């Protein structure tokens, strides 16, 4: 079991909700169900959940608004969106406002359980990072990211990243596996557009990969999410 123990499932389809809740409980998770967005917000505020599985199309209050409410909380809680195949625009919008992952209906229970475990590993990594008793550093394979010193080491050698390159690396590596849109990454890393588009970040990613990756054409750490943006690998989590 990962650090995720309690899960709030916000889903208005009773058949899907019952199937998901039953299988999560079989895996040992504590599960609470909300049948609409308003109830989801109410239950989230009442309990200390480790994760929220959130349908986007909900009565009373939609999933986008529920996700915004969760992200306004001081405590980081991973959110897995549930969308239909026809809701590609909603997937992008959900990721933009802070969802960590998504699963598309119809989905298999095996996929849901695998994604829950992956999110649990990310929570563990963030917990370790927030431990103020030791040096704040992340390690992925041959890469070591020293947050306080603002340096990235490859096999012990300082890669001498620029401030923007380090900021991109820091943002992506803090949430392995979570995709960031180009626009979101530009805003969070303080990257200003020089051509009026979000594609400016591509230039910074290209330079970052030249330093971080053994083969920048076959990246292992900084990965492309086609048609959306970038993410950091969760292979080492």
C-alpha angles and dihedrals in degrees: 000000000000125000089280108096107147124047131188111210112199106190131137096198102090095200093054092042093051092047094048095043093047094052095043089052090050087058090055100259123139106235132194121185130212119189098203141022096258092054090044091058091046094051092043090055092049100048140046100237122181094209142006124216103201132190112209098212103065135150122250095006120025125229093255091061092045090052091050089051092051091049090052088064117101090228119076111236119174116237125207112196123212114210139167121245091254093056101081092134090053091051090056092045092048092051089047093058094048113280111149101209142350139215124201126225125272092045135163121243089231089060092049093050092048092051092048090054091048091052088049090057090052091052090052090053092050090048091054091048093052092054102111094195095084143029113297105239139138126210127201116172106299093350124095120185114198104198100190094045091042094225135125120212127201111198087340095309120120109240091203096224121191117247091258092047091050092048091052090048092048095050095047097043095050089068107031113200095017112122120226123198118233091249094049092048091049091053097044095045094043093241111162119212115244095186103037094256139093089247091089087088090063090068092052091047090051091053092044092052091050087063102034105037127068087215113019090196089060103037120194101181111027106047133189120237099206115237092006120050139268144316139184118248119263091196092108097045 
